[in-house]
Amino acid sequence: MAKEIAGLIKLQIKGGAANPSPPVGPALGSKGVNIMQFCKAFNARTQDQPGKVLPVVITVYADKSFDFVIKQPPVAIQLLEMTKLKSGSAEPHSKKVGKVTWDQVRQIAEIKMSDLNCFTLESAMTMVAGTARSMGITVDGTFPQSTK
């Protein structure tokens, strides 16, 4: 028989660096989850990605047990890493702060594909390019047409 779900918690935690301090502790404590058990499990599963911000969705059950799913790093963070910037532009449509190529956009789209709500790589690439545009990062070149 399936367990009754008591709630969902969505957090963004750096890989291998979960600890009981805020925001992790209060979010889990309010649902009655064993905080240290979660921190140890999360750190063990993310030790190969130290320092990367990883979204995690924690499903809390009525008996205070939990499951969690770790997703790929957000597109904005991947774009910042690729362009070696600290942050995006405060005025993205007038002040451009960096450039990426369509090949770099394709790389990010392939990594993030499982978390996006799209069916083709081309649509994932346009989503990544839109995020870049909203951060003041320009995409060089022309969009590669599909080879169908």
OpenMM code with the backbone's topology and positions (N, CA, C; nanometers):
from openmm import Vec3, app, unit

residues = "MET ALA LYS GLU ILE ALA GLY LEU ILE LYS LEU GLN ILE LYS GLY GLY ALA ALA ASN PRO SER PRO PRO VAL GLY PRO ALA LEU GLY SER LYS GLY VAL ASN ILE MET GLN PHE CYS LYS ALA PHE ASN ALA ARG THR GLN ASP GLN PRO GLY LYS VAL LEU PRO VAL VAL ILE THR VAL TYR ALA ASP LYS SER PHE ASP PHE VAL ILE LYS GLN PRO PRO VAL ALA ILE GLN LEU LEU GLU MET THR LYS LEU LYS SER GLY SER ALA GLU PRO HIS SER LYS LYS VAL GLY LYS VAL THR TRP ASP GLN VAL ARG GLN ILE ALA GLU ILE LYS MET SER ASP LEU ASN CYS PHE THR LEU GLU SER ALA MET THR MET VAL ALA GLY THR ALA ARG SER MET GLY ILE THR VAL ASP GLY THR PHE PRO GLN SER THR LYS".split()
positions = [
    Vec3(0.0837, -0.1182, 0.0000),
    Vec3(0.0000, 0.0000, 0.0000),
    Vec3(0.0883, 0.1246, 0.0000),
    Vec3(0.0472, 0.2249, -0.0765),
    Vec3(0.1248, 0.3482, -0.0882),
    Vec3(0.1146, 0.4308, 0.0393),
    Vec3(0.2231, 0.5011, 0.0677),
    Vec3(0.2258, 0.5859, 0.1871),
    Vec3(0.1489, 0.7146, 0.1603),
    Vec3(0.0909, 0.7709, 0.2661),
    Vec3(0.0190, 0.8967, 0.2536),
    Vec3(0.1189, 1.0116, 0.2568),
    Vec3(0.1124, 1.0988, 0.1567),
    Vec3(0.2045, 1.2123, 0.1466),
    Vec3(0.1561, 1.3255, 0.2366),
    Vec3(0.2452, 1.3718, 0.3234),
    Vec3(0.2116, 1.4812, 0.4154),
    Vec3(0.2510, 1.6167, 0.3569),
    Vec3(0.3488, 1.6182, 0.2659),
    Vec3(0.3888, 1.7453, 0.2072),
    Vec3(0.5093, 1.7338, 0.1167),
    Vec3(0.5322, 1.8388, 0.0398),
    Vec3(0.6480, 1.8501, -0.0487),
    Vec3(0.7292, 1.9711, -0.0061),
    Vec3(0.8608, 1.9559, -0.0076),
    Vec3(0.9495, 2.0670, 0.0245),
    Vec3(1.0464, 2.0822, -0.0919),
    Vec3(1.0576, 2.2034, -0.1444),
    Vec3(1.1518, 2.2301, -0.2528),
    Vec3(1.2596, 2.3232, -0.2000),
    Vec3(1.3851, 2.2800, -0.2142),
    Vec3(1.4988, 2.3590, -0.1679),
    Vec3(1.6075, 2.3602, -0.2743),
    Vec3(1.6980, 2.4561, -0.2638),
    Vec3(1.8193, 2.4579, -0.3453),
    Vec3(1.9371, 2.4564, -0.2488),
    Vec3(2.0159, 2.3482, -0.2559),
    Vec3(2.1257, 2.3277, -0.1622),
    Vec3(2.2527, 2.3013, -0.2412),
    Vec3(2.3656, 2.3505, -0.1925),
    Vec3(2.4932, 2.3213, -0.2575),
    Vec3(2.5286, 2.1750, -0.2350),
    Vec3(2.5780, 2.1111, -0.3411),
    Vec3(2.6125, 1.9701, -0.3355),
    Vec3(2.7132, 1.9394, -0.2262),
    Vec3(2.6857, 1.8372, -0.1459),
    Vec3(2.7750, 1.7954, -0.0401),
    Vec3(2.7823, 1.8905, 0.0775),
    Vec3(2.6930, 1.9896, 0.0837),
    Vec3(2.7028, 2.0913, 0.1886),
    Vec3(2.5720, 2.1113, 0.2645),
    Vec3(2.4869, 2.0094, 0.2696),
    Vec3(2.3624, 2.0231, 0.3454),
    Vec3(2.3948, 2.0166, 0.4946),
    Vec3(2.3404, 2.1108, 0.5704),
    Vec3(2.3582, 2.1101, 0.7161),
    Vec3(2.2298, 2.1609, 0.7816),
    Vec3(2.2138, 2.1393, 0.9113),
    Vec3(2.0876, 2.1736, 0.9770),
    Vec3(2.0577, 2.3225, 0.9904),
    Vec3(2.1473, 2.4073, 0.9473),
    Vec3(2.1215, 2.5514, 0.9579),
    Vec3(2.0180, 2.5931, 0.8523),
    Vec3(1.9628, 2.7142, 0.8661),
    Vec3(1.8651, 2.7600, 0.7664),
    Vec3(1.9269, 2.7624, 0.6275),
    Vec3(1.8541, 2.7336, 0.5238),
    Vec3(1.7102, 2.7086, 0.5155),
    Vec3(1.6709, 2.5619, 0.5355),
    Vec3(1.7662, 2.4706, 0.5400),
    Vec3(1.7347, 2.3280, 0.5466),
    Vec3(1.6661, 2.2906, 0.6776),
    Vec3(1.7252, 2.3256, 0.7898),
    Vec3(1.6726, 2.2863, 0.9201),
    Vec3(1.5292, 2.3278, 0.9453),
    Vec3(1.4974, 2.4572, 0.9346),
    Vec3(1.3596, 2.5000, 0.9613),
    Vec3(1.2572, 2.4386, 0.8647),
    Vec3(1.2944, 2.4244, 0.7376),
    Vec3(1.2006, 2.3690, 0.6394),
    Vec3(1.1669, 2.2243, 0.6723),
    Vec3(1.2689, 2.1460, 0.7065),
    Vec3(1.2461, 2.0046, 0.7383),
    Vec3(1.1870, 1.9879, 0.8786),
    Vec3(1.2336, 2.0675, 0.9734),
    Vec3(1.1857, 2.0577, 1.1110),
    Vec3(1.0369, 2.0861, 1.1233),
    Vec3(0.9860, 2.1795, 1.0425),
    Vec3(0.8440, 2.2136, 1.0492),
    Vec3(0.7556, 2.0978, 1.0027),
    Vec3(0.8116, 2.0079, 0.9220),
    Vec3(0.7365, 1.8905, 0.8754),
    Vec3(0.7637, 1.7671, 0.9603),
    Vec3(0.8547, 1.7781, 1.0574),
    Vec3(0.8836, 1.6670, 1.1464),
    Vec3(0.9828, 1.5654, 1.0910),
    Vec3(1.0608, 1.6057, 0.9910),
    Vec3(1.1582, 1.5158, 0.9293),
    Vec3(1.2867, 1.5146, 1.0114),
    Vec3(1.3539, 1.4008, 1.0177),
    Vec3(1.4835, 1.3899, 1.0834),
    Vec3(1.5856, 1.4661, 0.9984),
    Vec3(1.6283, 1.5811, 1.0447),
    Vec3(1.7130, 1.6719, 0.9670),
    Vec3(1.8494, 1.6102, 0.9391),
    Vec3(1.9109, 1.5525, 1.0393),
    Vec3(2.0456, 1.4952, 1.0200),
    Vec3(2.0432, 1.3757, 0.9253),
    Vec3(1.9373, 1.2971, 0.9294),
    Vec3(1.9253, 1.1832, 0.8385),
    Vec3(1.9198, 1.2333, 0.6939),
    Vec3(1.8415, 1.3399, 0.6704),
    Vec3(1.8349, 1.3974, 0.5358),
    Vec3(1.9707, 1.4528, 0.4941),
    Vec3(2.0347, 1.5290, 0.5822),
    Vec3(2.1632, 1.5913, 0.5484),
    Vec3(2.2672, 1.4858, 0.5105),
    Vec3(2.2758, 1.3783, 0.5873),
    Vec3(2.3724, 1.2723, 0.5573),
    Vec3(2.3421, 1.2056, 0.4238),
    Vec3(2.2138, 1.1756, 0.3968),
    Vec3(2.1757, 1.1113, 0.2709),
    Vec3(2.2018, 1.2027, 0.1518),
    Vec3(2.1661, 1.3318, 0.1659),
    Vec3(2.1874, 1.4279, 0.0569),
    Vec3(2.3361, 1.4447, 0.0285),
    Vec3(2.4158, 1.4625, 0.1318),
    Vec3(2.5600, 1.4816, 0.1138),
    Vec3(2.6248, 1.3584, 0.0512),
    Vec3(2.5786, 1.2392, 0.0882),
    Vec3(2.6341, 1.1174, 0.0300),
    Vec3(2.6020, 1.1079, -0.1190),
    Vec3(2.4795, 1.1476, -0.1583),
    Vec3(2.4408, 1.1381, -0.2991),
    Vec3(2.4972, 1.2501, -0.3848),
    Vec3(2.5422, 1.3590, -0.3234),
    Vec3(2.5922, 1.4736, -0.4014),
    Vec3(2.7406, 1.4994, -0.3806),
    Vec3(2.8141, 1.4047, -0.3249),
    Vec3(2.9563, 1.4275, -0.2991),
    Vec3(3.0379, 1.4435, -0.4270),
    Vec3(2.9852, 1.3978, -0.5414),
    Vec3(3.0559, 1.4138, -0.6685),
    Vec3(3.0306, 1.5503, -0.7318),
    Vec3(2.9445, 1.6326, -0.6735),
    Vec3(2.9134, 1.7659, -0.7257),
    Vec3(2.9313, 1.8718, -0.6171),
    Vec3(3.0493, 1.8821, -0.5584),
    Vec3(3.0668, 1.9761, -0.4467),
    Vec3(3.0524, 2.1219, -0.4910),
    Vec3(2.9774, 2.1990, -0.4133),
    Vec3(2.9642, 2.3418, -0.4386),
    Vec3(2.8612, 2.3804, -0.5419),
    Vec3(2.8100, 2.2857, -0.6232),
    Vec3(2.7090, 2.3189, -0.7235),
    Vec3(2.5732, 2.3293, -0.6561),
    Vec3(2.4973, 2.4313, -0.6919),
    Vec3(2.3633, 2.4486, -0.6375),
    Vec3(2.2712, 2.3466, -0.7047),
    Vec3(2.2074, 2.2624, -0.6239),
    Vec3(2.1216, 2.1572, -0.6765),
    Vec3(1.9814, 2.1698, -0.6189),
    Vec3(1.8801, 2.1805, -0.7054),
    Vec3(1.7432, 2.1791, -0.6553),
    Vec3(1.7087, 2.0385, -0.6057),
    Vec3(1.6368, 2.0303, -0.4965),
    Vec3(1.5949, 1.9016, -0.4423),
    Vec3(1.4475, 1.9120, -0.4031),
    Vec3(1.3708, 1.8077, -0.4393),
    Vec3(1.2292, 1.8005, -0.4029),
    Vec3(1.2157, 1.6876, -0.3018),
    Vec3(1.1756, 1.7220, -0.1798),
    Vec3(1.1646, 1.6257, -0.0710),
    Vec3(1.0163, 1.5929, -0.0502),
    Vec3(0.9827, 1.4650, -0.0612),
    Vec3(0.8466, 1.4194, -0.0359),
    Vec3(0.8419, 1.3673, 0.1070),
    Vec3(0.7599, 1.4296, 0.1898),
    Vec3(0.7465, 1.3906, 0.3296),
    Vec3(0.6173, 1.3110, 0.3437),
    Vec3(0.6285, 1.1936, 0.4074),
    Vec3(0.5128, 1.1074, 0.4264),
    Vec3(0.4537, 1.1263, 0.5664),
    Vec3(0.3321, 1.0758, 0.5860),
    Vec3(0.2600, 1.0930, 0.7132),
    Vec3(0.3348, 1.0313, 0.8311),
    Vec3(0.4130, 0.9257, 0.8061),
    Vec3(0.4879, 0.8620, 0.9153),
    Vec3(0.6245, 0.9274, 0.9384),
    Vec3(0.6435, 1.0476, 0.8873),
    Vec3(0.7649, 1.1294, 0.9018),
    Vec3(0.8860, 1.0755, 0.8244),
    Vec3(0.8662, 0.9728, 0.7409),
    Vec3(0.9746, 0.9272, 0.6536),
    Vec3(0.9754, 1.0195, 0.5317),
    Vec3(1.0783, 1.0092, 0.4483),
    Vec3(1.0887, 1.0991, 0.3336),
    Vec3(1.1644, 1.0324, 0.2190),
    Vec3(1.1422, 1.0828, 0.1001),
    Vec3(1.2190, 1.0509, -0.0200),
    Vec3(1.2585, 1.1845, -0.0799),
    Vec3(1.3665, 1.1853, -0.1565),
    Vec3(1.4008, 1.3102, -0.2240),
    Vec3(1.4575, 1.2835, -0.3618),
    Vec3(1.4324, 1.3786, -0.4514),
    Vec3(1.4800, 1.3730, -0.5887),
    Vec3(1.5705, 1.4931, -0.6107),
    Vec3(1.6916, 1.4659, -0.6592),
    Vec3(1.7866, 1.5736, -0.6875),
    Vec3(1.7798, 1.6051, -0.8359),
    Vec3(1.7614, 1.7304, -0.8677),
    Vec3(1.7523, 1.7731, -1.0078),
    Vec3(1.8842, 1.8337, -1.0530),
    Vec3(1.8919, 1.8670, -1.1811),
    Vec3(2.0122, 1.9292, -1.2373),
    Vec3(2.0206, 2.0749, -1.1925),
    Vec3(2.1421, 2.1323, -1.1888),
    Vec3(2.1559, 2.2732, -1.1493),
    Vec3(2.0709, 2.3654, -1.2379),
    Vec3(2.0207, 2.4750, -1.1830),
    Vec3(1.9403, 2.5689, -1.2615),
    Vec3(2.0171, 2.6219, -1.3825),
    Vec3(1.9434, 2.6521, -1.4893),
    Vec3(2.0031, 2.7013, -1.6132),
    Vec3(2.0802, 2.8303, -1.5884),
    Vec3(2.0257, 2.9193, -1.5070),
    Vec3(2.0919, 3.0478, -1.4806),
    Vec3(2.2299, 3.0260, -1.4182),
    Vec3(2.2402, 2.9316, -1.3271),
    Vec3(2.3685, 2.9047, -1.2625),
    Vec3(2.4661, 2.8418, -1.3612),
    Vec3(2.4165, 2.7531, -1.4475),
    Vec3(2.5034, 2.6926, -1.5487),
    Vec3(2.5543, 2.7985, -1.6468),
    Vec3(2.4681, 2.8943, -1.6829),
    Vec3(2.5109, 3.0022, -1.7722),
    Vec3(2.6174, 3.0889, -1.7060),
    Vec3(2.5995, 3.1195, -1.5776),
    Vec3(2.6990, 3.1993, -1.5063),
    Vec3(2.8332, 3.1265, -1.4997),
    Vec3(2.8309, 2.9951, -1.4760),
    Vec3(2.9550, 2.9168, -1.4724),
    Vec3(3.0237, 2.9165, -1.6084),
    Vec3(2.9429, 2.9036, -1.7152),
    Vec3(2.9995, 2.8959, -1.8495),
    Vec3(3.0623, 3.0289, -1.8926),
    Vec3(3.0003, 3.1397, -1.8518),
    Vec3(3.0524, 3.2706, -1.8899),
    Vec3(3.1485, 3.3280, -1.7867),
    Vec3(3.1654, 3.2569, -1.6749),
    Vec3(3.2542, 3.2997, -1.5657),
    Vec3(3.2161, 3.4362, -1.5098),
    Vec3(3.0845, 3.4602, -1.5007),
    Vec3(3.0326, 3.5839, -1.4435),
    Vec3(2.9867, 3.5594, -1.3008),
    Vec3(2.9791, 3.6661, -1.2216),
    Vec3(2.9290, 3.6538, -1.0850),
    Vec3(2.7766, 3.6649, -1.0817),
    Vec3(2.7213, 3.7493, -1.1699),
    Vec3(2.5759, 3.7644, -1.1756),
    Vec3(2.5360, 3.8154, -1.3135),
    Vec3(2.4067, 3.8107, -1.3396),
    Vec3(2.3546, 3.8622, -1.4655),
    Vec3(2.3460, 4.0137, -1.4615),
    Vec3(2.2961, 4.0703, -1.5689),
    Vec3(2.2841, 4.2152, -1.5805),
    Vec3(2.1633, 4.2660, -1.5025),
    Vec3(2.1773, 4.3825, -1.4412),
    Vec3(2.0650, 4.4455, -1.3717),
    Vec3(1.9648, 4.5006, -1.4733),
    Vec3(2.0142, 4.5374, -1.5925),
    Vec3(1.9299, 4.5865, -1.7011),
    Vec3(1.9583, 4.5003, -1.8240),
    Vec3(1.9009, 4.3789, -1.8296),
    Vec3(1.9400, 4.2819, -1.9323),
    Vec3(1.9141, 4.3236, -2.0771),
    Vec3(1.8174, 4.4132, -2.1003),
    Vec3(1.7882, 4.4489, -2.2393),
    Vec3(1.8730, 4.5642, -2.2911),
    Vec3(1.9392, 4.6347, -2.2000),
    Vec3(2.0243, 4.7440, -2.2451),
    Vec3(2.1722, 4.7203, -2.2150),
    Vec3(2.2029, 4.6515, -2.1065),
    Vec3(2.3422, 4.6227, -2.0714),
    Vec3(2.3688, 4.4738, -2.0836),
    Vec3(2.4486, 4.4366, -2.1833),
    Vec3(2.4852, 4.2964, -2.2027),
    Vec3(2.6143, 4.2693, -2.1268),
    Vec3(2.6189, 4.1552, -2.0562),
    Vec3(2.7347, 4.1269, -1.9710),
    Vec3(2.8185, 4.0082, -2.0181),
    Vec3(2.7681, 3.9300, -2.1120),
    Vec3(2.8445, 3.8136, -2.1565),
    Vec3(2.7887, 3.7552, -2.2843),
    Vec3(2.8609, 3.6533, -2.3351),
    Vec3(2.8195, 3.5860, -2.4586),
    Vec3(2.8358, 3.4364, -2.4430),
    Vec3(2.7448, 3.3619, -2.5061),
    Vec3(2.7576, 3.2169, -2.5174),
    Vec3(2.7304, 3.1790, -2.6627),
    Vec3(2.7785, 3.0632, -2.7018),
    Vec3(2.7534, 3.0144, -2.8375),
    Vec3(2.6365, 2.9163, -2.8343),
    Vec3(2.5855, 2.8836, -2.9515),
    Vec3(2.4758, 2.7870, -2.9584),
    Vec3(2.5232, 2.6486, -2.9146),
    Vec3(2.6516, 2.6178, -2.9332),
    Vec3(2.7034, 2.4893, -2.8858),
    Vec3(2.6979, 2.4818, -2.7333),
    Vec3(2.7303, 2.5924, -2.6660),
    Vec3(2.7222, 2.5963, -2.5202),
    Vec3(2.5768, 2.5860, -2.4744),
    Vec3(2.4859, 2.6518, -2.5470),
    Vec3(2.3431, 2.6437, -2.5160),
    Vec3(2.2960, 2.4991, -2.5310),
    Vec3(2.3432, 2.4302, -2.6364),
    Vec3(2.3069, 2.2902, -2.6579),
    Vec3(2.3553, 2.2027, -2.5423),
    Vec3(2.4783, 2.2272, -2.4944),
    Vec3(2.5323, 2.1510, -2.3814),
    Vec3(2.4428, 2.1642, -2.2586),
    Vec3(2.4047, 2.2868, -2.2261),
    Vec3(2.3203, 2.3117, -2.1092),
    Vec3(2.1836, 2.2465, -2.1289),
    Vec3(2.1278, 2.2581, -2.2495),
    Vec3(1.9961, 2.2005, -2.2779),
    Vec3(1.9986, 2.0486, -2.2638),
    Vec3(2.1074, 1.9846, -2.3082),
    Vec3(2.1177, 1.8389, -2.2964),
    Vec3(2.1245, 1.7968, -2.1492),
    Vec3(2.1988, 1.8727, -2.0690),
    Vec3(2.2099, 1.8419, -1.9259),
    Vec3(2.0753, 1.8598, -1.8567),
    Vec3(2.0057, 1.9667, -1.8873),
    Vec3(1.8833, 2.0064, -1.8168),
    Vec3(1.7565, 1.9443, -1.8760),
    Vec3(1.7677, 1.8738, -1.9879),
    Vec3(1.6524, 1.8212, -2.0616),
    Vec3(1.5541, 1.7431, -1.9732),
    Vec3(1.6031, 1.6622, -1.8819),
    Vec3(1.5137, 1.5800, -1.8000),
    Vec3(1.4258, 1.6632, -1.7060),
    Vec3(1.4682, 1.7826, -1.6718),
    Vec3(1.3924, 1.8678, -1.5794),
    Vec3(1.3010, 1.9674, -1.6504),
    Vec3(1.3198, 1.9871, -1.7809),
    Vec3(1.2407, 2.0851, -1.8548),
    Vec3(1.1130, 2.0212, -1.9078),
    Vec3(1.0118, 2.1023, -1.9300),
    Vec3(0.8863, 2.0503, -1.9836),
    Vec3(0.8799, 2.0718, -2.1346),
    Vec3(0.9704, 2.0062, -2.2051),
    Vec3(0.9723, 2.0128, -2.3510),
    Vec3(1.0120, 1.8752, -2.4051),
    Vec3(0.9822, 1.8524, -2.5331),
    Vec3(1.0033, 1.7212, -2.5909),
    Vec3(1.1243, 1.7141, -2.6839),
    Vec3(1.1638, 1.8264, -2.7423),
    Vec3(1.2758, 1.8244, -2.8362),
    Vec3(1.3922, 1.9058, -2.7823),
    Vec3(1.5106, 1.8731, -2.8300),
    Vec3(1.6299, 1.9461, -2.7889),
    Vec3(1.6238, 2.0908, -2.8370),
    Vec3(1.5654, 2.1128, -2.9551),
    Vec3(1.5543, 2.2494, -3.0088),
    Vec3(1.4703, 2.3375, -2.9169),
    Vec3(1.3586, 2.2843, -2.8667),
    Vec3(1.2747, 2.3650, -2.7766),
    Vec3(1.3458, 2.3890, -2.6432),
    Vec3(1.4231, 2.2900, -2.5974),
    Vec3(1.5019, 2.3095, -2.4753),
    Vec3(1.6070, 2.4180, -2.4975),
    Vec3(1.6680, 2.4187, -2.6165),
    Vec3(1.7687, 2.5205, -2.6481),
    Vec3(1.7071, 2.6601, -2.6491),
    Vec3(1.5847, 2.6742, -2.7004),
    Vec3(1.5215, 2.8063, -2.7012),
    Vec3(1.4889, 2.8510, -2.5592),
    Vec3(1.4549, 2.7560, -2.4713),
    Vec3(1.4291, 2.7917, -2.3308),
    Vec3(1.5579, 2.8413, -2.2638),
    Vec3(1.6683, 2.7725, -2.2889),
    Vec3(1.7972, 2.8127, -2.2320),
    Vec3(1.8381, 2.9491, -2.2882),
    Vec3(1.8181, 2.9690, -2.4191),
    Vec3(1.8519, 3.0975, -2.4812),
    Vec3(1.7668, 3.2104, -2.4225),
    Vec3(1.6415, 3.1835, -2.3914),
    Vec3(1.5544, 3.2831, -2.3292),
    Vec3(1.6037, 3.3215, -2.1907),
    Vec3(1.6496, 3.2223, -2.1150),
    Vec3(1.7056, 3.2508, -1.9831),
    Vec3(1.8304, 3.3375, -1.9970),
    Vec3(1.9150, 3.3029, -2.0946),
    Vec3(2.0368, 3.3817, -2.1185),
    Vec3(2.0004, 3.5262, -2.1529),
    Vec3(1.9021, 3.5427, -2.2396),
    Vec3(1.8600, 3.6765, -2.2810),
    Vec3(1.8095, 3.7563, -2.1616),
    Vec3(1.7361, 3.6912, -2.0706),
    Vec3(1.6819, 3.7626, -1.9552),
    Vec3(1.7890, 3.7945, -1.8513),
    Vec3(1.9087, 3.7360, -1.8671),
    Vec3(2.0199, 3.7652, -1.7765),
    Vec3(2.1178, 3.8657, -1.8378),
    Vec3(2.0913, 3.9099, -1.9599),
    Vec3(2.1821, 4.0031, -2.0262),
    Vec3(2.2979, 3.9326, -2.0944),
    Vec3(2.2806, 3.8044, -2.1264),
    Vec3(2.3837, 3.7278, -2.1967),
    Vec3(2.3357, 3.7062, -2.3390),
    Vec3(2.4178, 3.7434, -2.4370),
    Vec3(2.3789, 3.7262, -2.5767),
    Vec3(2.4222, 3.5885, -2.6259),
    Vec3(2.3453, 3.5352, -2.7211),
    Vec3(2.3776, 3.4068, -2.7823),
    Vec3(2.4307, 3.4362, -2.9220),
    Vec3(2.5584, 3.4026, -2.9461),
    Vec3(2.6227, 3.4309, -3.0745),
    Vec3(2.5822, 3.3303, -3.1808),
    Vec3(2.5730, 3.3798, -3.3041),
    Vec3(2.5452, 3.2929, -3.4179),
    Vec3(2.3970, 3.2836, -3.4466),
    Vec3(2.3635, 3.1916, -3.5394),
    Vec3(2.2247, 3.1692, -3.5740),
    Vec3(2.1799, 3.0351, -3.5180),
    Vec3(2.0531, 3.0239, -3.4899),
    Vec3(1.9989, 2.9018, -3.4323),
    Vec3(2.0184, 2.7861, -3.5285),
    Vec3(2.0808, 2.6772, -3.4829),
    Vec3(2.1025, 2.5624, -3.5728),
    Vec3(1.9698, 2.4932, -3.6027),
    Vec3(1.9400, 2.4783, -3.7318),
    Vec3(1.8159, 2.4146, -3.7724),
    Vec3(1.8236, 2.2645, -3.7509),
    Vec3(1.7096, 2.2043, -3.7212),
    Vec3(1.7072, 2.0591, -3.6971),
    Vec3(1.7387, 1.9844, -3.8261),
    Vec3(1.7965, 1.8683, -3.8102),
    Vec3(1.8385, 1.7899, -3.9271),
    Vec3(1.7428, 1.6738, -3.9499),
    Vec3(1.6126, 1.7016, -3.9477),
    Vec3(1.5132, 1.5957, -3.9707),
    Vec3(1.4850, 1.5808, -4.1160),
] * unit.nanometer
topology = app.Topology()
chain = topology.addChain("A")
for resn in residues:
    res = topology.addResidue(resn, chain)
    for name in ("N", "CA", "C"):
        topology.addAtom(name, app.Element.getBySymbol(name[0]), res)
